[in-house]
Amino acid sequence: MNIFISKPGPSLFALACLLGLSQLAFAQSLSEQRPQSAPAVTVQAELKTASDTQLIVNVAVKNIGASPVYIVTDTKQVDGSDGPYVDVDPTDPSKLICALQLYPPNHFHPFTDNTGVHLVLLAPADSHDEVITLNWPVRPTQPPFSQMTRKQPILAKSIKRIEVRIGALPALGSIAKLVKLKPPHHDMYSGREHIQVGSTKVSLYELQVLTHSNIVELSALS
């Protein structure tokens, strides 16, 4: 007599468990690409030199979070010149804003826009130092593009205080891959670059978190 023993197929419960585990693994693979928290940095500005001809401000940027971050540095203007983006605060014309950050796409110079920045990686507790030097009078830069129509230079006597703003991005794996693809001397970023974050593509500009420094009083200016 031949005895055949049939093996039972997987139960519906087992199949449901396997499906649930696969969906969980897929969700985890997506969530690993998403920033767990916003970049946490501090920006400390200190007045080094203030006169009616020149302004020098030392800036210390520190990563106070638990994860690495990229910060914006080495900004270039629309015409390719170096230096921070400068303009007066629209709500306080006596305050000068110096920004190292990414801006939205420039619709005014679609064919001659040389705007770009470098990204510097900061591990938790690491710091980065910047020196901002301005010679008076200062002309508003591009960007910010919203102020392009105003051509008047900014005079030393009209500025009483200064604020520095620094852009920071989470150190996602997709940004790290983008950084590795950029060869030396061609590693500038406009902010329009798109990366995969979870199931969608977003621009570097959309991932940026902006941090404001302390307000520096320019009482030494004459």
Residue, then its C-alpha position, 0 to 999 in steps of 0.5 A: m500500500n502506498i501512503f501519500i502525505s500531502k504537505p499543507g499549503p501556507s495558511l491565510f494567516a501566514l500569507a497575511c503575516l508575510l505580506g505585512l512584513s514585506q509592507l513594513a520593510f518597504a515602509q522602513s526603506l522609504s522612511e530611512q530616506r526621510p529626515q528624522s528631524a530638521p537640521a539643528v544648527t546655531v549661528q553665532a555672529e561676532l563683530k570684528t571690524a566696523s567702520d565707515t569703509q568696511l565691515i567684518v563679521n566672524v560667524a560660527v555655525k555649530n551642529i547641535g543635533a544628533s545627526p550630520v547636516y550639510i550647511v551652505t557656504d561659499t555663495k556666488q551671485v548671479d554674475g558669478s562673483d563671490g560673497p554673501y547675499v546682502d539686502v536690508d530687512p524689508t521690515d527694518p531698513s536699519k538692519l542688514i541681512c547677510a545670507l548664505q542660503l539656497y533661494p527659489p529658482n531665478h525667473f529673471h535671468p534664466f540663461t545667465d544665472n551663475t548662482g551657486v553654493h558649496l555644501v559642507l558636512l558637519a557631524p554632530a557637535d562639529s563647527h564651521d567658521e565663516v568670515i563676512t567682509l563688506n566694503w561700504p557702500v554695499r549694493p543689494t545682491q541677486p538673489p534676493f531676486s525680489q529686490m532687483t528693482r532697487k539699485q540704490p547702494i546701502l550706506a554705512k550710516s543707514i545700518k544699525r545692526i546686522e543679522v546672518r542667516i545660514g541654510a542647512l540640509p539633512a545629511l540624507g543618503s541621496i544628498a551624499k550620492l549627489v555630492k559624490l557625483k560632483p567633481p572638484h571645481h564643479d561642486m556648486y549647487s543652485g538648489r534646483e537639484h532634485i533628489q529622491v526622498g521617500s517616494t517623491k522627488v524634492s529640490l535641495y531648496e525645499l529641504q533647506v532649513l534657515t537659521h538666524s544668528n543673533i543680532v549684532e549691533l553696529s554701534a561702532l559705525s560712524 
